Amino acid sequence: MSDYSFVDGLRDRRRRLSDRVSFPVALWSGQGAARNFPANRYPFRASSHFLYFAGLSLERAVLLILDGRSILFWDQPTVDDALWHGPEPSRAELAAQMGVEDAYPLAELASYLGDRVAEVATIAVQSPAARADQETLLGRSLPQPAQANGPDGALVDAIVAVRSTQDPIALGELRRSAAIAVAAHRAGLAATRQAPTEAAVRAAIEATLIAQEACPAYNSIVTTRGEVLHNERYHHPLTPGDLLLVDAGAEVASGWASDITRTWPVSGQFSATQRAIYEVVLAAHDAAVAAVRPGVEYRDIHHKAAWVLVEGLVDLGILRGQPAQLVDRDAHTLFFPHGVGHLLGLDVHDMEDLGDRAGYAPDRQRSERFGWCFLRLDRPLEAGMVVTIEPGFYQVPGLLQDPARRDRYDDCVDWERLAQFADVRGIRIEDDVLVTATGPEVLTADLPTDPDQICALITGA
């Protein structure tokens, strides 16, 4: 990617945003936080909205888009900063890298805006300190972005429209992130042979990310307790007969993310029951991926995954009845309680700080039905969107042992047959999929999903 194409792409993003708004826009980058004393800080990561339009992760910076012009407000590092952290580019050099017209010290933002400060729209950042700066300069309190109204709400809607599909710069970074995540999963598969605990596999995965100048896009899930959907504990020993569920993605230096899940047997060989359930989940995954194309409702893709999963469970004798009727009764939510995926981009759940204004089409609201209420995306797909497809099967004690659910589904669940699959705590298979004009392109296809190929990567066959 040339410097020109990068700068040109940033300018095009800002132009597309400017075309959708009639007021000044100020985007704050945020401010880092200390862990336990001021000099021991968490790594800083700029707000994704700033990062998308500015291209650089600058701390305590503001990007102003005003009358078709873009201006950076940022304070150059002090002499003491240079002592401890080395020389940094000048404000002018950073402005050139971003392709903005002007750059000034942060303290000059208020005077630059003058009487127009009351017109400025913004998005509240996650950093409490930076949010306080926003509110002080604008002279008003800021709601959470999902509840924003007036110009702030219009800005949220405009950003959703611009960021929902990915431009060539973004796609290049998403492909790079996907390739790094694939390599990390392969390292995790290879490490499983000798790993005593989940933590050792996690170490192999995250070492690969770090070696390629990336970091985890979220807290990695590396667990034999796959029924815990967001398990972030890594102390369990790996023993033959266990399944290891690994949900890990890369965030590259530019902020773009990937999100992959694979589930594999610690021993390198699925049991008969584990393989049977794995193949049911894989069939749901493949059917959902195949359904991805412009104009298709993402909710229908979720329904397709649920239908195929239920059909497979009927074939295995776990469920009884017609798949369509079972899905209508939400029987699949006993084993597949979450949505089939989400938008992917700068955030692993892209723009989720904007709430359902990003994930849901206008005038749509979340269902009150269990399972369906967790659907993160409910809008027609468009060419250029990147989504995840991640169906699963889980035996969650809190669901399966709930008396009300057991009573409701007693006529369609063969509980004795289900007990024969006790060695399957949780299986999820997840890929990152680009929506193209002709159908799906799986960005993470270099990591196999076929159970025999997965096992070969563990055993080294």
C-alpha positions in Angstrom: 0.0 0.0 0.0 1.6 3.3 -1.1 1.7 6.4 1.1 -0.4 8.1 -1.5 -3.1 5.5 -1.5 -3.3 5.5 2.3 -3.6 9.3 2.5 -6.0 9.4 -0.4 -8.1 6.8 1.3 -8.3 8.8 4.5 -9.3 11.9 2.6 -12.0 9.9 0.9 -13.4 8.6 4.2 -13.5 12.2 5.6 -15.1 13.4 2.3 -17.8 10.7 2.5 -18.5 11.7 6.1 -18.7 15.4 5.2 -21.1 14.7 2.5 -23.5 13.3 5.1 -23.4 16.0 7.7 -24.0 19.8 7.7 -22.3 20.7 10.9 -18.7 20.7 12.3 -17.5 17.3 13.6 -14.8 16.8 16.3 -13.5 13.3 17.0 -11.4 12.8 20.1 -8.8 10.1 20.2 -9.0 9.4 23.9 -6.4 9.2 26.7 -4.5 6.4 28.2 -5.1 5.1 31.7 -2.8 4.1 34.5 -2.8 0.6 36.0 -1.8 1.3 39.5 0.5 4.4 39.5 0.7 7.2 36.9 3.8 6.0 35.1 2.6 2.4 34.8 0.1 2.6 32.1 -2.1 0.4 30.0 -1.2 0.4 26.3 -3.0 3.3 24.6 -5.4 2.6 21.7 -7.2 5.5 20.0 -11.0 5.6 19.7 -11.9 3.6 16.5 -13.9 6.5 15.1 -10.9 8.8 15.4 -8.6 6.1 14.0 -10.9 5.4 11.1 -10.8 9.0 9.8 -7.3 10.0 11.1 -5.4 6.8 10.4 -3.0 7.2 13.3 -3.4 6.2 17.0 -2.5 9.5 18.6 -3.2 10.1 22.3 -5.0 13.3 23.4 -5.7 14.4 19.9 -8.8 15.9 18.2 -9.7 15.6 14.5 -11.9 18.5 13.4 -13.8 18.2 10.1 -15.2 21.7 9.3 -16.5 23.1 6.0 -14.8 20.4 4.0 -11.5 20.8 5.7 -9.7 18.5 8.2 -7.6 19.9 11.1 -5.5 18.1 13.6 -5.2 19.4 17.2 -2.4 17.7 19.1 0.4 18.7 21.5 3.9 17.7 20.5 5.8 15.7 23.1 7.9 17.5 25.6 11.6 17.2 26.1 10.9 14.8 29.0 8.7 12.7 26.8 11.6 12.4 24.3 14.0 11.4 27.0 11.9 8.4 28.0 10.2 7.5 24.8 12.5 8.7 22.0 11.8 11.3 19.3 8.4 11.5 17.8 7.2 13.0 14.4 6.3 16.7 14.5 2.8 17.9 14.4 3.3 18.9 10.8 4.7 15.5 9.8 1.8 13.8 11.4 -0.6 16.1 9.6 1.0 15.2 6.3 0.7 11.4 7.1 -3.0 11.9 7.7 -3.6 14.2 4.8 -5.2 17.0 6.8 -5.0 20.6 5.8 -3.8 22.2 9.1 -2.5 21.2 12.5 -2.5 23.2 15.8 -1.8 22.7 19.5 -4.7 21.1 21.3 -5.2 24.2 23.5 -6.2 26.2 20.3 -9.2 24.1 19.5 -11.6 26.2 21.6 -10.5 29.5 20.0 -10.4 28.0 16.6 -14.1 27.0 16.9 -15.2 30.3 18.5 -18.9 30.8 18.4 -19.4 27.6 16.3 -18.6 25.4 19.3 -22.3 25.1 20.0 -22.7 23.5 16.5 -20.1 20.8 17.0 -21.2 17.2 16.9 -19.1 14.4 18.5 -19.1 10.9 19.9 -18.4 10.3 23.5 -15.1 8.4 24.0 -14.6 5.5 26.4 -11.8 7.3 28.3 -13.3 9.1 31.3 -10.5 11.8 31.3 -10.9 12.5 27.6 -14.7 12.5 27.9 -14.4 15.1 30.6 -12.3 17.2 28.2 -15.0 16.8 25.5 -17.7 18.0 27.8 -15.7 20.9 29.1 -14.9 22.2 25.7 -18.4 21.7 24.3 -20.1 23.0 27.4 -22.6 20.1 27.7 -22.9 16.6 28.9 -22.6 13.7 26.5 -24.8 10.6 26.5 -23.6 7.2 25.5 -23.4 7.1 21.6 -26.3 4.7 21.4 -28.6 7.3 23.1 -27.2 10.3 21.2 -29.7 12.6 19.5 -29.7 15.9 17.6 -26.4 16.5 15.7 -24.6 13.9 17.8 -27.2 11.3 16.8 -27.0 12.4 13.1 -23.2 12.0 13.3 -23.6 8.4 14.7 -25.9 7.5 11.8 -23.5 9.1 9.3 -20.5 7.2 10.7 -22.5 3.9 10.6 -23.2 4.5 6.9 -19.6 5.2 6.1 -18.0 2.5 8.2 -20.4 -0.4 7.5 -18.6 -1.3 4.3 -14.9 -1.6 4.0 -12.7 0.3 1.5 -9.6 -1.1 -0.2 -7.3 0.2 2.6 -9.4 -1.5 5.2 -9.7 -4.7 3.3 -5.9 -4.9 2.9 -5.5 -4.5 6.7 -8.3 -7.0 7.4 -6.6 -9.6 5.2 -3.3 -9.0 7.0 -5.0 -9.4 10.3 -6.7 -12.6 9.2 -3.4 -14.1 8.0 -1.7 -13.4 11.3 -4.6 -14.9 13.3 -4.5 -18.0 11.1 -0.8 -18.4 11.8 -1.5 -17.9 15.5 -4.2 -20.7 15.5 -1.8 -23.0 13.6 0.8 -22.3 16.3 -1.8 -23.2 19.0 -2.7 -26.4 17.3 0.9 -27.5 17.0 1.6 -26.5 20.7 -1.3 -28.6 21.9 0.7 -31.8 21.6 3.0 -30.8 24.4 1.0 -28.2 26.3 0.2 -29.1 30.0 -2.5 -26.4 30.3 -4.7 -24.1 28.4 -2.3 -21.3 29.3 0.5 -22.9 27.3 -1.6 -23.0 24.2 -2.6 -19.4 24.7 1.1 -18.5 25.1 1.9 -20.1 21.7 -1.0 -18.2 20.0 -0.3 -14.8 21.5 3.5 -15.2 21.0 2.8 -15.5 17.3 0.6 -12.4 17.3 3.3 -10.4 19.1 6.1 -11.7 16.8 4.2 -10.3 13.8 3.7 -6.9 15.6 0.0 -7.5 16.4 -1.8 -8.0 19.6 -4.9 -9.9 20.7 -8.0 -8.2 19.3 -9.8 -9.2 22.5 -9.1 -11.4 25.5 -8.4 -14.7 23.9 -10.6 -17.7 24.8 -8.6 -20.9 25.1 -10.6 -23.3 27.2 -11.7 -26.9 27.7 -14.8 -25.4 29.3 -16.3 -24.4 25.9 -19.8 -24.1 27.4 -18.7 -20.9 29.1 -19.1 -18.6 26.1 -16.5 -15.9 27.1 -14.2 -18.0 29.3 -11.0 -16.1 30.1 -9.5 -18.5 32.5 -6.5 -20.6 31.4 -5.5 -22.8 34.3 -7.2 -26.1 33.4 -4.9 -29.0 32.5 -5.2 -30.5 29.1 -6.2 -34.2 29.3 -7.0 -36.8 26.6 -10.7 -36.7 25.8 -11.0 -32.9 26.2 -12.0 -30.6 23.5 -10.2 -27.2 23.4 -12.2 -24.3 22.1 -10.0 -21.4 20.9 -11.4 -18.0 20.0 -8.5 -15.7 19.2 -8.0 -12.9 16.8 -5.3 -10.4 15.8 -5.3 -6.6 16.0 -2.7 -5.1 13.7 -0.9 -1.9 14.5 -3.4 0.1 12.4 -6.3 -1.2 14.6 -8.0 -3.6 12.2 -9.1 -6.9 13.7 -9.8 -10.6 12.9 -11.8 -13.1 14.9 -11.4 -16.9 14.5 -12.7 -19.8 16.5 -11.8 -23.4 16.1 -12.4 -26.4 18.4 -10.1 -29.4 18.5 -9.5 -32.5 20.5 -6.5 -32.3 22.8 -5.4 -35.8 21.9 -5.6 -35.1 18.1 -8.5 -37.5 17.7 -12.2 -36.8 18.1 -14.3 -39.3 19.9 -17.3 -40.6 17.9 -19.7 -38.4 19.8 -17.4 -35.3 19.5 -17.0 -35.8 15.8 -20.7 -36.2 15.3 -21.5 -32.9 17.0 -18.6 -31.2 15.3 -19.9 -32.2 11.9 -23.3 -30.8 12.8 -21.8 -27.5 13.7 -19.6 -27.5 10.6 -22.7 -28.1 8.4 -24.4 -25.1 10.1 -21.3 -23.0 9.5 -20.9 -24.0 5.9 -24.6 -23.4 5.1 -24.5 -19.9 6.8 -21.3 -18.9 4.9 -22.8 -20.1 1.6 -25.9 -17.9 2.2 -23.8 -14.7 2.5 -24.4 -12.3 -0.4 -25.7 -8.7 -0.9 -29.3 -8.2 -0.1 -29.6 -11.2 2.2 -30.9 -10.4 5.7 -28.4 -11.4 8.3 -31.3 -12.6 10.5 -32.1 -15.1 7.8 -28.5 -16.4 7.9 -28.9 -16.9 11.6 -32.1 -18.7 11.0 -30.4 -20.9 8.4 -27.6 -21.9 10.8 -30.2 -22.7 13.5 -32.2 -24.8 11.1 -29.2 -26.9 9.9 -28.0 -27.3 13.5 -31.5 -28.6 14.6 -31.7 -30.9 11.5 -28.4 -32.5 12.5 -29.5 -32.9 16.2 -32.7 -34.6 15.0 -30.6 -36.9 12.9 -28.5 -37.8 16.0 -31.6 -38.5 18.0 -31.0 -35.6 20.5 -34.0 -33.6 19.3 -37.4 -35.0 18.1 -39.7 -33.4 15.6 -39.5 -31.3 12.4 -36.6 -28.9 12.2 -38.7 -25.9 11.1 -41.2 -26.4 13.9 -38.3 -26.8 16.4 -36.7 -23.6 15.3 -40.0 -21.8 15.6 -40.2 -23.0 19.1 -36.6 -21.8 19.8 -35.5 -25.3 20.7 -32.1 -24.6 19.1 -31.4 -22.0 21.8 -30.9 -24.8 24.3 -27.7 -25.5 22.5 -27.0 -22.4 20.4 -28.1 -19.4 22.5 -26.1 -16.6 20.8 -26.3 -14.9 17.4 -24.5 -16.3 14.4 -22.0 -13.4 14.3 -21.4 -9.7 14.0 -19.8 -6.9 11.9 -16.0 -6.9 11.9 -13.6 -4.0 11.2 -11.6 -1.7 13.5 -13.5 -3.2 16.4 -13.9 -7.0 16.7 -17.6 -6.2 17.3 -17.4 -3.3 14.9 -19.0 -0.1 16.1 -20.6 -1.8 19.0 -20.1 1.3 21.1 -22.8 2.8 19.0 -25.2 0.1 20.1 -27.9 -1.3 17.8 -27.7 1.9 15.7 -24.8 0.1 14.0 -26.0 -3.5 14.0 -29.7 -3.0 13.4 -31.3 -1.4 10.4 -33.4 1.7 11.1 -36.7 1.1 12.9 -35.6 -2.4 14.0 -35.4 -3.5 17.6 -34.0 -6.5 19.3 -36.3 -9.4 19.8 -37.5 -10.3 23.3 -37.2 -14.0 22.5 -34.3 -15.8 24.2 -31.4 -16.4 21.8 -32.8 -14.1 19.2 -32.2 -11.2 21.6 -28.5 -11.8 21.3 -28.4 -11.3 17.6 -25.8 -8.5 17.2 -26.5 -7.8 13.5 -30.0 -7.4 11.9 -29.8 -5.6 8.6 -29.5 -6.6 4.9 -25.9 -7.4 3.9 -24.1 -5.1 1.5 -21.1 -5.8 -0.7 -18.0 -4.7 1.2 -19.3 -5.7 4.6 -17.2 -8.0 6.6 -19.0 -10.3 9.1 -18.3 -13.3 11.2 -20.1 -16.6 10.9 -19.9 -18.5 14.2 -22.5 -21.1 15.0 -22.0 -23.4 18.0 -23.2 -26.2 20.2 -22.9 -25.9 23.9 -24.1 -27.9 26.9 -24.6 -25.0 29.4 -25.8 -26.4 32.8 -27.7 -23.3 33.6 -29.8 -23.8 30.5 -30.2 -27.6 30.3 -30.9 -28.0 34.0 -33.4 -25.1 34.2 -36.7 -26.6 35.3 -38.8 -24.3 33.1 -36.8 -25.1 30.0 -36.8 -28.8 30.7 -40.5 -28.7 31.1 -41.0 -26.6 27.9 -38.9 -28.8 25.7 -39.4 -32.2 27.4 -41.4 -33.5 24.4 -38.7 -32.7 21.9 -35.4 -33.5 23.7 -34.3 -37.0 24.3 -32.4 -36.3 27.5 -31.0 -39.9 27.8 -29.6 -39.6 24.3 -28.2 -36.2 25.0 -26.4 -37.7 28.0 -24.4 -39.9 25.6 -22.7 -36.7 24.3 -21.4 -35.6 27.7 -17.8 -35.3 26.4 -19.0 -32.3 24.3 -19.0 -29.2 26.5 -18.8 -26.7 23.7 -18.0 -26.5 20.0 -17.8 -23.3 17.9 -16.5 -22.7 14.4 -16.0 -19.1 13.3 -14.6 -17.5 10.2 -14.4 -13.9 8.9 -16.4 -13.4 5.7 -16.3 -10.6 3.1 -19.6 -9.9 1.3 -18.8 -9.6 -2.4 -21.1 -8.9 -5.3 -21.0 -12.6 -6.2 -21.2 -14.1 -2.8 -18.9 -14.9 0.2 -15.1 -14.7 0.4 -13.8 -16.3 3.5 -10.8 -14.2 4.7 -9.7 -16.9 7.1 -10.0 -19.9 4.8 -6.4 -20.8 5.2 -7.2 -22.3 8.6 -9.0 -25.5 7.8 -12.4 -26.5 9.4 -12.3 -30.1 8.2 -12.0 -32.3 11.3 -9.3 -34.6 9.7 -7.2 -31.6 8.6 -7.6 -30.1 12.1 -6.4 -33.3 13.7 -3.4 -33.5 11.3 -2.3 -30.0 12.4 -2.3 -31.3 16.0 -0.5 -34.5 15.4 1.9 -33.2 12.8 0.7 -35.9 10.3 
